[in-house]
Amino acid sequence: MDVQGTVADGFEPVRDAFAENFARRGERGAAVAVYRRGHKVVDLWAGTKDADGDAPWTPDTAQVVRSATKGVAAAVPLLLHQRGQVDLDAPVGTYWPEFKAAGKERVLVRHLLSHRAGLPVLDTPLTPAQAIDGESGPRAVAAQAPAWEPGTAHGYHAQTYSWLLGELILRITGRTIGAWVAEEIAGPLGAGLWIGLPDAERGRVGRVADIEPPTGPATGLRVRPKKAVSDAYDDPQSLTRRAFAAIEPLADENDPAYRAAELPASAGIATADGLARFYAALLGDTDGGGRRLFAPATLTLARTEESAGPDRVLVVNTRFGLGYMLHGPASPLLAPGSFGHPGRGGSLAFADPESGIAFGYVTNGHQKNVTADPRAQALVRAVAKATAG
């Protein structure tokens, strides 16, 4: 595979791992970008723009990044808190009165961000059209009774996070979350990322597809997930199955209407550089641009553990800060202080304040995993090797 782009001296292991993903791990089209202390040290791309096509990936190719969107979206309430516009310990109903229904009066804003609200499922799933209409989703989660006492346990809010967080931001600011990100984050940073893709950007976004990973000892991939996890996904009544089926049938991620929708749980569009640039800005400067999004106290909030242990939805141990997944067995980011978010089936973005690393990886081929894609983790290991010296 002809890998395009550049790496700084010392980061050659990342290029090697990226090429190996195409040779051994079934990659079709992908890009990876890494910043270190605000300066770009990796900018690589290869393969095809579309998972089912022949046109080449180019430097500005973007893709659906699924739940990696959550990390971008989480910055919005944290920045509003930083500006004194949101109290993280206030009940959600303070800002969204209709949300108080069905025993949710004591659900706090921080519970939404740390997956402790007890609302990962809907009694009646939404159709794809309802999921993106801007009204049905917020109305459904406002009426939904919690699956457990809010604040007492955690479970990944795979899809409902879209309507919970999106409506909260709308009630507080009067702006949709996609507009807020565009105006306050992506635009000022010059970052290629969107929650709600503008028509003018449609041509740069590739087609995604679910693909089977290669098997066999040469790949270095684990073929079978743990039985408890497999059983949870196979059981129609489990919280796991129902959380991921809050939209039923599954939406077509290549549909322009879906891509234009503002679903901060799952439908963000980004380039690898856009994600890495965003996380670099959370830490501080990006190539001399002079932008720092998170004040030190906000950075601490993002990566301070709020939830840890058995995840009632993912059926593995997970760790979350306020909106961000933290380093742990289910999400082995660069180092224990790292924070970020994977996207189911591939994409990954995170920051590591101690090393100054900001990382973004996007792909058009979604493989069967939720939090620890082997291709992304090979790249993370290579970054760790490059920064160890």
N, C-alpha and C positions, 0 to 999 in steps of 0.2 A: 504494500500500500504506500502510495506517495504522500507522505505527510508534508503539509504546507505550514509556513509560519516560522516563528523564531523562539529560541530559548536563550536566556542569559547563561553565562559561564557558570557551571556547577549544577545547572538544572537539566542537563542532558538525560538523566534517568527518567524524567517525566516524558520526554520525547520517545524514549525507548519503550516505556510502558504504554504510551498512547498507540504506538505502532503495533505493539503486541496485542492490544485489544482487538485490532482488525485481524491479525493473523490467527489468534487463538480463541478469542472470546465472542465472536459473532458480530462485532461492530459493523454497521453499514454506513453510517454517517454521523460525525460527532465533532465537537470542539471542546477545548479546555483552555482556560485562562487562569493565570495566577499573578497576584500582586504581592510584593513584599515591601512592607513599610512604605506603601503608597506608590511604588514603582513596578511597572509590569515586567515580570521575569519569564513568563510563559504565555505564548499566544499561538496555539496550534489548531489546525483543522484538517479533515481528510474525509474521503468517501463521497457519498452522494447526498444531495440536499433532501431528496425524498427517500424514505425507506423502501419504496416500491418503484424507484425511478433511476435514471441514468445521469441526470444533470449534476454537475459537480457542486459540492459544498463550497461556498465562498466566504470571505472574511465577515460579511454582514448577515450570514444565514442565521435565522432564529428558529426556535422550536417550542412547542408546548412543553412546559417543564413540570406539569402536574403539581404535586404537593411542595415542590421547591418554592412555589408561589407563596406558601404560608410564611416563609421567612421574610419575604419582601413585605407582605401585608402586616406582619406583626410589628414592623417598624412604625406603622402609623399610630396606633394607640400609645406606643412608648414615646414617640415624639410629641404627641399631644399631651401626655403626662409631663414630659420635660418642659413644655410651655405652660403648664398649669391649667390645662383645659380638661383634663381627665383625672379623676381620682380612682386609682386602681383598686382601692378597697371599698368603693361605693357599690351598692347593688346596681345591677344592670338596669333594673326598673326605674332608677333615678333618671336615666336618660331615655328610656324606652318603656313607657308605662304599661303598654299592652303585654310586655314580657312577663309581668308579675303573675300571670295565670298559672294554674295547675301546680302550685307548690313551688314556684321559682322565686319567691320574694327575696330569698337570701342568697341567690346566685350573684357573686361579685364579678366585677370586670376581670380581676385576676384569674378567676375560675375559667372564664372563656379562653384566656390565653394559655393556661396550663392544662387544658383538657380535663378539668375537674367539675365541669358544669353538669355532668350526667345526661348530656343530650347528644350522644353520638348517632342515635337512630330516630327515624320517624315512623309512627304507627302506620301511616299511609305514605309510601314513597311518592316522590314527585316524578312526573314525566320530564323528559328533556326540555320540552317547551316551557313547562311550569318552572323548572329549575333556573331558567335564564330570564324570566319575565319581570324580575325585580320586585314582585309582590307575593307570589305564592310561597317562596322559600321563607322569607321573614314571618309571614303569617303562620306557617306551619310550625316553625320552631318556637314562636311565641305561645302557641296553643299546646305544645307538646309537654307531657309530664316527664320528669327526669327518670332515667333508668336506675339511678341510685341517689342517695342523699347527696346533694351538691356539696363539694368540698371535702368529702370523706374518702374519695378514691379517684383514680384517674383512668381514662380510656380514650384512645385516639379518636377525635372528632373528624373523621376522614373527609366527609362531605358537608356536614352541617356547619362546620367552621365558616363556610362561605357566607351563609345567611346570618349567622350569629354576629360575626365580625363586621360584615358589610353593612348591615342595618344599624349596628351600634355607631359606626363611623358616620353614617348618613345622619342619624339623629343628633349627634354631637356637633358636626361641622356644617351640615346642610349640603355637603358635597359627597358624591359617590366615592368609594375607596379608590376606584380606578382613576378618577379625576384628581384625587388628592395625591396619589403616587406620581402621576404624570406632571403635576404642577409643582410639587414640593420636593420630589426626589429624583425621578428619572430625567426630567427636563434640565434642571440645574446641573446634574452630573454628566449629562450627555450619555446616559446609559441606555443601552438597547434592551429595555424591559417594559412590559405593559401588563396591566390587569384590565383587559378590554382592548383588543387590538384595533387601532384605527384603520380605516379602509386604505389609507395611503401606504400602510406598511404590509399589506397582505402579500405582496409579491415576494417578499424576502423570507417568508415562513415556509418551511418544508412540511411535507406530509409525514405523519408518524404512523407506526404500525406496531402491533404486538408481534414479537418474534420469539421463536424457540431458541434458547441458548444451545450452543454445541455441547455435546457430552463426551465423556471419555477422560482417561487420566491425563492426557496432554493438555487439557484446558485449564486444569487447576480449579474447576468449579465443583461445588457441592450439588449433586443431582437432585437429592430429595430434601425437602424441608422437614423439620421435626414433626412427628406424628400429631402432637397436640395442635400445632398450627394448621396442619392440613385438615384435621378433623373440624376445626373451628370454621375454616373457609368452606368446607363441604356441607355444614349444617345450616339449613335455611333459617333456623330459629336463633342462631347464635348472634351475639352482639357484633361479632366480627363480620359475618356475612351481611347482616342488616345495615351496618355502618357504611360499608362500601356500596350497598345497594340503595342508598337513600335517593338516588336517581335511578329510575328503572323504566324502560331498559337503559343500558349504558348509553351515554351521549356519544355522538360521533365527533371525535376530537379534531377531525379535519373539516368539519362543517364551519363555514364562515360565520354563521350566526352564533355558534358556540364560542368561537375564538373572539368574537366581539363582545361576548358577555363578560360581566365583571364578577367572576367567581374566584375569590381569593384563596379558596381551599385547593383548587385544582386546575384552573384554566389559564394561568399566567403564560405569557410568551416571553422568551428571552434569548439573547445570545449568551455564549459563555462569558464574553467580556462584560456584558451588562450585569450579570450576576456577580462576577468577581469585583467589578468596579463598585457595585452597591455595597458589598461587604467591606471593601477597602475604605469606603467613605464612612461606614459605621465606626471604623477604628480611627480614621484620620485622613490625611491628605491622599489624593490620588494623582500621581504624576504632576505635582505642582499646581493642581487646581484649587487648592486652598479650602476644600470642603471637609468639614467633620460633622457628621450627622448626630452621633451620640455623644453627649457629655459623659464624663467618667462615671457618674452615678447611674446614668441610664444604661451604659455598657454593663455595669455590675448587675442591674436588674435583669438584663437579657439573659445572662448566663448564671444567675443564681438559681440553684435547684428549687423548684416548686413541686414537682411530682417525680417520684422514683419508685421502682419496684414493679410488681405485676401489673401489666396493662390489660384492662378488662376487654379491650377490643383487639389489640395486636397479639395477645396471648404470649408475650415475652416480656422480659423486664425492659422498661424504657425510662428515660430521664428527660424531663422538660424544664426549661426556665419559663420566662414569660414570652410565649410564642415561638420559642426556639427549642429544637431538639439538642440535647447535650451529649457529650461523649459518653459512650457506654457500649455494652455488648451488642445492642440492636443498631447502634449507629456509631461505629468506630471512626470518629472524625480524627483530625490530625493529632490532638493531644487533649489531656483532661480538661483544659480551660476553653476548648473550642465550643462554638455554638453555631447552629445553622439549620438547614433542613434538606432532607432528600426528597426526591419525587419518585413515586412508585414506578419501578421498572427501569430506573436509570439515573436521571439528573440529580445533581448534588451541588450545593453551594454552602459555604461556611466561612467563618473567620476564626483565627487563632490569635488573640491579643498578645500572647507571650512571644511568639515568633514573628508577629506582624504579617502573617500570611492571610490572604483573602483568595478564595478558590471558587471557580465556577466551571461546571461540566454539564454539557447538554448533548442529547443523543436523539436520533429519530427512531431507534429501535428499542421498544420497551420489552424487557425480559421479565420473567416471573419472579419478582422479588418486591419487597415493600420498602425496607429501610437500609439495606446494605448490598447494593449492586456490585458484583465482582469487578466490573470494568472501572467504576468510580473508585473502588477501594484500592485497585492496583495503582491508580494515579495518586491517591492519597499516600500510599506507601512510598511511591517515588518522590513525592514532595518531602516527606519526612526524611528520606535518605539525602536529598539535596540540601536540606536545612540543618542536618545533623553535624556537618563539618564546621 
